[in-house]
Amino acid sequence: MSDQLYTMLGVLAALAPGLWAWRRFHYPSFWLAIGFPIIAIIIRATWRKVALGCGLTKKRQRFWFTTVPGLVASTGVVRVRRKWQRIAVDTKPFMWLPLPTRHGWRVTLHTLEGQIPADYAEVAERLAHSWGVHAVRVSSDKPGRVRLAATVHDPLVKVDELPPSTELLKVTVGRLETGTPWVIDFRTVPHWLNAGATQSGKSNLANALIVGLAPQPVALVGFDLKGGVEFTPYAPRLSALATSRAECGGLLEDLVALMTDRMGVCRMAGARNVWQLPPTMRPVPIVVLVDELAELYLMADKSEKDEIAKTSTALLRVAQLGRAFGIYLFCCRQRIGSDLGPGVTALRAQCSGRICHRVNDPETATMTLGDLDPAALDSARTIAAETPGVAIVAGQDGQWYRARSFYVTEQTAEHAARTYAHLAPPWSEVMTAQPIETPDQQTA
């Protein structure tokens, strides 16, 4: 017996380093072969208790055999008999077989009577603690079905390098908490609002955008209200750069005039937007990068009131009408509050893409994410200062996610700006490159 015990211990001692090395050097195959099957068994075995503890069960009437005490026999033994009767039992939601994902697993549930996906979203944190995973996200693709997606470990602890962008106006800037790429697609979500305190990763995200957009046939326009210290190093790739409020006002007037010209072109061609124009008539897309948005709305005295109103109106017009005519906004600032006036609130309503890094005051998080999902607001307030680049993102699919941008140094962004400087169309050419003839006239 002792020899068999020693042999078993020896096998385990030899097997443990092998499993550790397998998990360390090729985790995907280890997860599929060893980790996930064990987790799947645990999930199915504990689902009833977990659902009961999270309040996801319902009382239902079921016929059940119950024991009913009978007469006391002469031997002193109590005779019991079974009776078939209807009793109330706790019923759990039906669970399909769990399926593995790259960073965890997902499973589909059938909701019970009166349940909605929000009931499961409210207990998502309890589910995560019950199963010992990093996070559980809840989604629903059809009525009566709820999908739980769990991530075993936080995929945002370490992110890869910035991959090259291959599609027009689409940049992969980081990774979502689900492990999927974080993509900013201006064709799908034209205008973005990016809020974050100092050293939160806000400028790093702008660097990632510049690196991704630099090799693309687009015109980049910069509004740098810090006197030009942020975007001046990237000037070789910028078609225009405004560093003061007066310059911003003039550049916004050019954008409004350009937008009006493109309206006329689309009207002549019978197109609803520039993307319906023939390739020979299609104007160059313009991405407007705004840093320190609040500086456009701050007023030192009443003499600046008219200038601020004019600038605010022009920027709002670009946000309202620019998408159809190939003009897109990416606005950054440290703080967004209602005290800046109704212009900021109106602009915020036009920016369907929302990014909230770590902020110093709750109002900024509320202005950025509050009208989308209260749970996103709570998650934004828990971002730690030790995790720069982590943000709450709400955008393309109507849901919100924790995400982290790739680390892009200023030197990398400057190198990209110099490398692709030849792709930057001069602003004078952008303003004058509007066709004045219809396609039929050009053909004739």
Buried (B, 14 or more C-beta within 10 A) or exposed (E): EEEEEEEEEEEEEEEEEEEEEBBEEEEEEBBEEEBBEEBBEEBBEEBBEBBEBBEBBBEEEEEEEEEEEEEEEEEEEEEEEEEEEEEEEEBBBEBEEBEBBEBBBBBBBEBBEEBEBEBBBEBBEBBBEBBEBBBBBBBBEEEEBBBBBBBBEBBBEEBEEBEEBEEEBBBBBBBBBBBBEBBBBBBBBBBBBBBBBEEBBBBBBBBBBBBBBBBBEBBBBBBBBEEBEBBBBBBBBBBBBBBBBEBBBBBBEBBBEBBEBBBEBBEBBEBEEBEEBEEEBBBBBBBBBBBBBBBBBBEEEEEEEEBBBEBBBBBBBBBBBBBBBBBBBBBBBBBBBEEBBEBBEBBBEBBBBBBBBBBEEEBBBBBBBBEBBEBBBEBBBEBEEEBBBBBBBBBEEEBBBBBBBBBBEEEBBBEBBBBBBEBBBEBEEBBEEBBEEBBEEEEE
